[in-house]
């Protein structure tokens, strides 16, 4: 028996597996929408959703469906530049029967047809020279499409300009994005709902900040962050499900002060094979049992050697106000009063590379760059997951076991990759199951992380060192 089985984490794992909460299961149905016409697909084969919060602004989604060749060739493909896709997640019981007491979750997307299958589309083939209904009977197609959030094309191209005056950074970003969201569309079905912003670390009133005309909406929060600063630990900006999210991307300590969070319990890999329940929910929390393994990647030493583990920067305002003091004909300069110096992590032997940065009053931009270098990336596999519970800005924590005791580690969510598929090989839609690969960011200098990473227990995880 492993030490995990003797720990309090095993008790929590059992409460998840044998919990009283109903197992959430569902099936996906979908329709192509061309003008006022709706065309059902026979089956949603798979859904692949990927988000990299460090680089992307919206989800990358690919869906594979099974449908009649005639409907696709004659009613959808000719209008491929003006097609929408409605995806319904229908709650079911474990037998696949719809649970009518629960609401269906529907989302509407724009469509990019990425997989144009040629044989049925070439007008010279006999199969094409029949009506759509007959062609549907003769042949079925597996069609792969890419989906983009409604409004995403408008948001990516929309430009504006303004002047922010006498506002704190939190309100400046919230009010500007709220104003712009109402300008993007007035359509009730696709109207952006709200702006969800975490209060900024910088609470200094912005006296005046010019946002040049031609600034794209997607670049606006980053522009403000680079000019006056928003957060100490990076900036996350994402659009999903008709909502803007703004939050400190690399801050892995938010869960300490938040009731709303996801808690990941790392169980030994293959300790609980094939379980149906892998999580439970409370009013504010999702508790997930990670049964598919975890991998830790340490990139911090690479960044420390090449880009530096600390900064030295002259404070621009102090150059005129308090950089030096003159008395009795003598001018004295105190380094501590005019320069900001900090180290994000202590290297072995205290051999730290401190980089001199240009004079500025924006310390938030500099600390954000360091925050992105000092952590470890941890990839966890969540089996039988629910992607709707993983919001871009949600605080996270990881619990590992050490000598039978739980060790809590703060974490930040950097990315997610959800793959949903139906185990049934028939043309009829059945239950869909999702497996999620989540990329977390955890503190490198926590002693427990070092031991978890460096003291190898092959049954638990596969440590990887990045030294290139």
C-alpha positions as CSV (number, residue, x, y, z in Angstrom):
1,X,0.0,0.0,0.0
2,X,1.4,3.4,-1.0
3,X,1.7,6.4,1.3
4,X,-1.1,8.0,-0.8
5,X,-3.6,5.3,0.4
6,X,-2.8,6.2,4.0
7,X,-3.2,10.0,3.5
8,X,-6.2,12.3,3.9
9,X,-6.1,12.7,0.1
10,X,-7.2,9.1,-0.3
11,X,-10.3,10.0,1.8
12,X,-11.0,12.9,-0.5
13,X,-10.5,10.7,-3.5
14,X,-13.0,8.2,-2.2
15,X,-15.6,11.0,-1.5
16,X,-15.2,12.1,-5.2
17,X,-15.5,8.5,-6.6
18,X,-18.4,7.4,-4.4
19,X,-20.0,10.8,-4.0
20,X,-23.7,11.5,-4.0
21,X,-23.6,14.1,-6.8
22,X,-25.1,12.8,-10.0
23,X,-22.5,11.9,-12.6
24,X,-22.7,14.6,-15.3
25,X,-22.9,13.1,-18.8
26,X,-24.0,14.5,-22.1
27,X,-24.2,14.1,-25.8
28,X,-23.6,16.7,-28.4
29,X,-25.9,17.6,-31.3
30,X,-25.2,20.1,-34.0
31,X,-26.7,22.0,-36.9
32,X,-25.3,24.0,-39.8
33,X,-27.1,27.3,-40.2
34,X,-27.2,28.9,-43.7
35,X,-29.5,32.0,-43.7
36,X,-32.7,30.8,-42.1
37,X,-32.2,27.2,-42.9
38,X,-30.9,24.7,-40.3
39,X,-29.3,21.4,-41.3
40,X,-28.8,18.7,-38.7
41,X,-25.7,16.6,-38.7
42,X,-26.0,12.8,-38.1
43,X,-23.4,12.7,-35.4
44,X,-20.7,14.8,-33.7
45,X,-17.7,12.6,-33.9
46,X,-15.2,14.7,-32.0
47,X,-14.5,18.1,-30.6
48,X,-11.0,19.4,-30.2
49,X,-10.7,22.7,-28.1
50,X,-7.3,24.2,-27.4
51,X,-6.4,27.5,-25.7
52,X,-3.0,28.9,-25.0
53,X,-3.6,31.8,-22.6
54,X,0.0,33.0,-23.0
55,X,-0.4,33.7,-26.8
56,X,-4.0,33.3,-28.0
57,X,-7.0,35.6,-27.6
58,X,-9.7,33.0,-28.2
59,X,-10.1,29.2,-28.4
60,X,-9.0,27.1,-31.4
61,X,-11.8,24.6,-32.0
62,X,-12.0,21.8,-34.6
63,X,-15.1,19.6,-34.9
64,X,-15.5,16.5,-36.9
65,X,-19.1,15.5,-37.9
66,X,-20.9,12.8,-39.9
67,X,-23.5,14.0,-42.4
68,X,-25.2,13.4,-45.7
69,X,-23.0,14.1,-48.7
70,X,-25.9,15.8,-50.6
71,X,-26.7,18.2,-47.8
72,X,-23.1,19.1,-47.4
73,X,-22.3,19.5,-51.1
74,X,-25.4,21.3,-52.3
75,X,-26.7,23.2,-49.3
76,X,-23.7,24.1,-47.2
77,X,-20.5,24.1,-49.2
78,X,-21.7,26.7,-51.9
79,X,-22.4,29.1,-49.0
80,X,-19.3,28.3,-47.0
81,X,-18.4,31.9,-46.4
82,X,-21.7,32.6,-44.6
83,X,-22.2,29.5,-42.5
84,X,-22.8,29.3,-38.7
85,X,-22.7,26.2,-36.5
86,X,-24.9,25.6,-33.5
87,X,-23.5,23.1,-31.0
88,X,-25.8,21.8,-28.3
89,X,-24.6,19.9,-25.2
90,X,-27.6,17.8,-24.1
91,X,-27.5,16.4,-20.5
92,X,-28.1,12.7,-20.4
93,X,-28.1,9.8,-17.9
94,X,-25.4,7.1,-18.2
95,X,-27.6,5.2,-20.6
96,X,-27.7,8.1,-23.0
97,X,-31.3,9.2,-22.4
98,X,-31.9,12.9,-22.2
99,X,-32.4,14.4,-18.8
100,X,-35.2,16.9,-19.5
101,X,-35.1,18.5,-16.1
102,X,-31.8,20.0,-17.0
103,X,-31.2,22.7,-19.5
104,X,-29.4,22.3,-22.9
105,X,-26.3,24.4,-23.3
106,X,-26.1,25.9,-26.7
107,X,-23.3,27.9,-28.3
108,X,-23.2,29.5,-31.7
109,X,-20.0,29.7,-33.8
110,X,-18.8,31.0,-37.1
111,X,-17.5,28.3,-39.4
112,X,-14.3,27.8,-41.4
113,X,-14.6,24.7,-43.6
114,X,-11.2,23.2,-43.5
115,X,-11.9,19.8,-45.0
116,X,-13.4,20.1,-48.5
117,X,-13.7,16.5,-49.8
118,X,-13.4,16.6,-53.5
119,X,-15.0,13.4,-55.0
120,X,-18.6,14.3,-54.3
121,X,-18.0,17.9,-55.1
122,X,-16.8,17.5,-58.7
123,X,-19.7,18.1,-61.0
124,X,-18.5,15.4,-63.5
125,X,-19.2,12.5,-61.1
126,X,-22.5,10.6,-61.4
127,X,-23.1,10.9,-57.7
128,X,-23.2,14.7,-57.9
129,X,-25.9,14.8,-60.7
130,X,-28.7,13.9,-58.4
131,X,-30.7,15.8,-55.8
132,X,-29.4,16.4,-52.3
133,X,-31.8,13.9,-50.6
134,X,-30.8,11.1,-53.0
135,X,-27.2,11.9,-52.6
136,X,-27.6,11.7,-48.8
137,X,-28.9,8.2,-49.1
138,X,-26.1,7.2,-51.4
139,X,-23.2,8.6,-49.3
140,X,-22.2,9.9,-45.9
141,X,-19.2,12.2,-45.2
142,X,-16.9,12.9,-42.3
143,X,-16.5,16.6,-42.4
144,X,-13.9,18.6,-40.4
145,X,-14.6,22.3,-39.6
146,X,-12.9,25.0,-37.6
147,X,-15.1,27.1,-35.3
148,X,-14.5,30.6,-34.1
149,X,-16.4,32.5,-31.5
150,X,-19.2,34.8,-32.6
151,X,-17.9,38.4,-33.1
152,X,-14.2,37.3,-33.1
153,X,-13.6,38.6,-36.6
154,X,-15.1,42.0,-35.6
155,X,-13.1,42.1,-32.4
156,X,-9.8,41.3,-34.1
157,X,-10.2,44.0,-36.7
158,X,-12.0,46.7,-34.7
159,X,-9.8,49.8,-34.0
160,X,-10.4,52.8,-31.8
161,X,-8.6,55.7,-30.0
162,X,-9.3,57.6,-26.9
163,X,-7.7,59.5,-23.9
164,X,-7.9,58.0,-20.4
165,X,-7.9,60.6,-17.7
166,X,-8.2,60.5,-13.9
167,X,-9.0,56.8,-13.7
168,X,-7.5,53.9,-11.9
169,X,-6.3,51.1,-14.2
170,X,-9.0,48.6,-13.2
171,X,-11.8,51.0,-14.1
172,X,-9.9,52.3,-17.2
173,X,-9.8,48.8,-18.7
174,X,-13.3,47.7,-17.6
175,X,-15.0,50.9,-18.8
176,X,-13.2,51.0,-22.1
177,X,-13.9,47.3,-22.9
178,X,-17.5,47.7,-21.8
179,X,-18.0,50.7,-24.1
180,X,-16.3,48.8,-27.0
181,X,-18.3,45.6,-26.5
182,X,-21.5,47.6,-27.0
183,X,-20.1,49.0,-30.2
184,X,-19.1,45.6,-31.7
185,X,-22.7,44.4,-32.1
186,X,-26.2,45.1,-31.0
187,X,-27.5,41.7,-32.1
188,X,-29.2,40.2,-29.1
189,X,-28.1,36.6,-30.0
190,X,-24.4,37.5,-30.3
191,X,-24.1,40.6,-28.0
192,X,-21.1,40.4,-25.6
193,X,-22.4,39.9,-22.1
194,X,-19.8,41.3,-19.7
195,X,-16.2,42.2,-18.9
196,X,-14.7,40.0,-16.1
197,X,-11.6,41.8,-14.8
198,X,-9.5,40.9,-11.7
199,X,-8.7,44.1,-9.8
200,X,-5.3,45.4,-10.9
201,X,-2.2,45.5,-8.6
202,X,-1.5,49.0,-9.9
203,X,-4.0,51.3,-8.0
204,X,-2.4,54.6,-9.0
205,X,-4.7,57.0,-10.7
206,X,-3.9,57.5,-14.4
207,X,-3.6,61.3,-14.9
208,X,-3.6,61.0,-18.7
209,X,-3.0,58.2,-21.1
210,X,-3.5,58.7,-24.9
211,X,-4.7,55.6,-26.7
212,X,-3.7,56.3,-30.3
213,X,-6.3,56.0,-33.1
214,X,-5.8,52.7,-34.9
215,X,-5.3,50.7,-31.6
216,X,-7.0,47.3,-32.0
217,X,-9.4,46.2,-29.2
218,X,-7.4,43.0,-28.8
219,X,-4.2,45.0,-28.2
220,X,-5.7,47.5,-25.7
221,X,-5.1,45.8,-22.3
222,X,-1.5,45.0,-23.4
223,X,-1.0,48.7,-24.4
224,X,-2.1,49.9,-21.0
225,X,0.0,47.3,-19.2
226,X,3.1,48.3,-21.2
227,X,2.5,52.1,-20.6
228,X,1.4,52.3,-16.9
229,X,1.2,48.7,-15.7
230,X,-1.7,46.6,-14.6
231,X,-0.4,43.4,-12.7
232,X,2.8,42.3,-11.0
233,X,2.6,38.8,-12.6
234,X,1.7,39.1,-16.2
235,X,-1.4,39.9,-18.2
236,X,-4.0,37.5,-19.4
237,X,-6.7,38.7,-21.9
238,X,-9.1,36.2,-23.5
239,X,-12.5,36.1,-25.2
240,X,-14.8,33.2,-24.7
241,X,-18.6,32.6,-24.7
242,X,-19.4,36.3,-25.3
243,X,-17.2,37.5,-22.4
244,X,-13.9,39.3,-22.0
245,X,-11.5,38.1,-19.3
246,X,-8.6,40.1,-17.9
247,X,-6.5,38.7,-15.1
248,X,-2.9,38.3,-13.8
249,X,-1.7,35.4,-15.9
250,X,1.3,34.1,-13.9
251,X,0.0,34.8,-10.4
252,X,0.0,31.4,-8.8
253,X,-1.0,32.7,-5.3
254,X,-4.5,33.9,-6.2
255,X,-6.1,30.7,-4.8
256,X,-4.9,31.6,-1.3
257,X,-7.3,34.6,-1.2
258,X,-10.1,33.3,-3.4
259,X,-13.1,31.1,-2.5
260,X,-13.6,30.5,-6.3
261,X,-11.0,28.0,-7.5
262,X,-10.2,24.7,-9.0
263,X,-8.3,22.2,-6.7
264,X,-6.3,19.4,-8.4
265,X,-5.5,16.4,-6.3
266,X,-2.6,14.5,-7.9
267,X,-3.2,10.7,-7.5
268,X,-0.6,8.1,-8.5
269,X,-1.0,7.4,-12.2
270,X,-3.3,4.4,-12.9
271,X,-4.3,4.2,-9.2
272,X,-8.0,4.7,-10.1
273,X,-8.4,3.3,-13.6
274,X,-11.7,3.8,-15.5
275,X,-13.5,5.7,-12.8
276,X,-16.6,7.7,-13.9
277,X,-16.5,10.4,-11.3
278,X,-13.3,12.4,-11.3
279,X,-14.5,15.6,-9.7
280,X,-17.0,17.2,-7.4
281,X,-18.3,20.7,-7.1
282,X,-19.2,23.0,-4.2
283,X,-20.8,26.5,-4.3
284,X,-17.4,28.1,-5.3
285,X,-15.0,25.3,-5.9
286,X,-14.3,22.4,-8.2
287,X,-12.2,19.6,-6.7
288,X,-10.6,17.4,-9.4
289,X,-9.0,14.0,-9.0
290,X,-6.1,13.8,-11.5
291,X,-5.8,10.2,-12.4
292,X,-4.1,10.5,-15.8
293,X,-0.7,11.5,-14.6
294,X,1.3,14.7,-14.2
295,X,4.5,16.0,-15.8
296,X,6.7,18.8,-14.4
297,X,8.8,20.9,-16.8
298,X,11.4,23.3,-15.4
299,X,12.3,26.1,-17.7
300,X,13.4,28.6,-15.1
301,X,17.1,27.9,-15.1
302,X,17.1,28.3,-18.9
303,X,15.5,31.7,-18.6
304,X,17.7,32.7,-15.6
305,X,20.9,32.1,-17.6
306,X,19.7,33.7,-20.8
307,X,17.2,36.4,-19.9
308,X,18.1,37.1,-16.3
309,X,16.5,36.3,-12.9
310,X,16.4,39.9,-11.8
311,X,16.2,43.6,-12.9
312,X,17.9,46.9,-12.1
313,X,16.0,50.0,-13.2
314,X,16.2,53.7,-12.5
315,X,12.9,55.2,-11.4
316,X,12.1,57.9,-14.0
317,X,10.3,60.2,-11.7
318,X,13.1,60.2,-9.2
319,X,15.6,61.5,-11.8
320,X,14.1,64.9,-11.5
321,X,12.6,64.8,-8.0
322,X,14.9,63.0,-5.6
323,X,17.7,61.4,-7.6
324,X,20.3,63.6,-5.8
325,X,20.4,66.1,-3.0
326,X,22.6,69.1,-2.9
327,X,23.8,70.7,0.4
328,X,26.6,73.1,1.0
329,X,27.9,72.8,-2.5
330,X,28.0,69.1,-2.4
331,X,25.7,66.7,-4.4
332,X,25.0,63.3,-3.0
333,X,23.4,60.5,-4.9
334,X,21.9,57.5,-3.0
335,X,21.5,54.4,-5.2
336,X,18.8,53.0,-3.0
337,X,16.5,56.1,-3.5
338,X,16.7,56.3,-7.3
339,X,17.0,52.7,-8.4
340,X,14.7,49.6,-8.1
341,X,16.4,46.3,-7.9
342,X,14.9,42.9,-7.4
343,X,15.6,39.2,-8.0
344,X,12.7,36.9,-8.9
345,X,14.5,33.7,-7.8
346,X,17.7,32.8,-6.1
347,X,20.0,30.6,-8.1
348,X,22.3,28.1,-6.5
349,X,25.3,29.9,-5.1
350,X,23.3,33.2,-5.4
351,X,24.8,33.7,-8.8
352,X,22.0,35.8,-10.2
353,X,22.0,37.5,-13.6
354,X,20.5,41.0,-13.0
355,X,19.6,42.8,-16.2
356,X,19.6,46.6,-16.3
357,X,16.4,48.0,-17.8
358,X,15.7,51.4,-19.3
359,X,14.6,54.1,-16.9
360,X,10.8,53.9,-16.3
361,X,8.0,54.3,-13.7
362,X,6.3,51.1,-14.9
363,X,7.7,48.5,-12.5
364,X,4.7,46.2,-13.3
365,X,5.8,45.5,-16.8
366,X,9.3,44.4,-15.5
367,X,8.0,42.3,-12.6
368,X,5.6,40.6,-15.1
369,X,8.5,39.6,-17.3
370,X,10.3,38.0,-14.3
371,X,7.1,36.3,-13.1
372,X,6.9,34.4,-16.4
373,X,10.4,33.0,-15.9
374,X,10.5,31.8,-12.2
375,X,7.9,29.0,-12.2
376,X,7.6,25.4,-13.3
377,X,5.1,24.2,-15.8
378,X,3.0,21.2,-14.7
379,X,0.8,19.3,-17.2
380,X,-2.0,17.3,-15.7
381,X,-4.4,14.9,-17.4
382,X,-8.0,15.2,-16.2
383,X,-10.1,12.2,-17.4
384,X,-13.9,12.3,-17.8
385,X,-13.6,16.1,-17.5
386,X,-16.1,18.9,-17.8
387,X,-14.5,21.8,-19.9
388,X,-17.3,24.2,-18.9
389,X,-15.8,24.3,-15.4
390,X,-12.4,25.5,-16.6
391,X,-12.7,29.3,-17.1
392,X,-9.6,31.2,-18.3
393,X,-9.2,33.3,-15.2
394,X,-10.0,30.8,-12.5
395,X,-7.5,30.5,-9.6
396,X,-6.0,27.1,-9.1
397,X,-4.2,25.0,-6.5
398,X,-2.5,21.6,-6.6
399,X,-2.4,19.2,-3.8
400,X,0.3,16.5,-3.7
401,X,1.0,13.9,-1.1
402,X,4.2,13.8,1.0
403,X,4.7,11.2,3.7
404,X,1.0,10.8,4.0
405,X,0.3,14.5,4.4
406,X,-1.2,16.9,1.8
407,X,1.0,19.7,0.5
408,X,-0.8,22.7,-1.1
409,X,0.8,24.4,-4.1
410,X,-0.5,27.6,-5.6
411,X,-1.0,27.4,-9.4
412,X,-2.0,29.5,-12.4
413,X,-3.7,28.1,-15.5
414,X,-1.7,28.8,-18.7
415,X,-3.5,26.6,-21.2
416,X,-6.1,23.9,-21.8
417,X,-6.7,21.2,-24.4
418,X,-10.0,19.4,-24.3
419,X,-10.7,16.4,-26.5
420,X,-14.2,15.1,-26.7
421,X,-15.2,12.0,-28.5
422,X,-18.0,9.4,-28.7
423,X,-16.9,5.8,-28.0
424,X,-19.7,4.5,-30.2
425,X,-18.8,3.5,-33.8
426,X,-22.4,3.7,-35.0
427,X,-23.8,6.6,-37.0
428,X,-26.1,7.4,-34.1
429,X,-24.9,9.9,-31.5
430,X,-24.1,8.4,-28.1
431,X,-22.5,9.6,-24.9
432,X,-19.5,11.9,-25.4
433,X,-16.5,11.7,-23.0
434,X,-13.9,14.4,-22.6
435,X,-10.2,14.2,-21.6
436,X,-8.4,17.4,-20.7
437,X,-4.7,18.3,-20.7
438,X,-4.2,21.3,-18.5
439,X,-1.0,23.4,-18.3
440,X,-0.4,24.9,-14.9
441,X,2.2,27.3,-13.6
442,X,3.6,26.5,-10.1
443,X,6.2,28.1,-7.8
444,X,9.7,26.7,-8.5
445,X,11.2,27.7,-5.2
446,X,8.7,25.9,-3.0
447,X,10.7,23.1,-1.2
448,X,7.9,20.6,-1.9
449,X,7.9,21.3,-5.6
450,X,11.7,20.8,-5.7
451,X,11.3,17.4,-4.0
452,X,8.3,16.5,-6.1
453,X,10.3,17.4,-9.3
454,X,13.7,16.1,-8.3
455,X,13.1,13.1,-6.1
456,X,11.9,10.6,-8.6
457,X,8.8,8.5,-7.9
458,X,8.2,6.9,-11.4
459,X,4.7,5.8,-10.5
460,X,3.6,9.3,-10.0
461,X,5.0,11.5,-12.7
462,X,7.6,11.9,-15.3
463,X,10.0,14.8,-14.6
464,X,11.4,16.6,-17.6
465,X,14.3,19.2,-17.5
466,X,14.6,21.8,-20.2
467,X,18.2,22.9,-20.7
468,X,18.3,24.2,-24.2
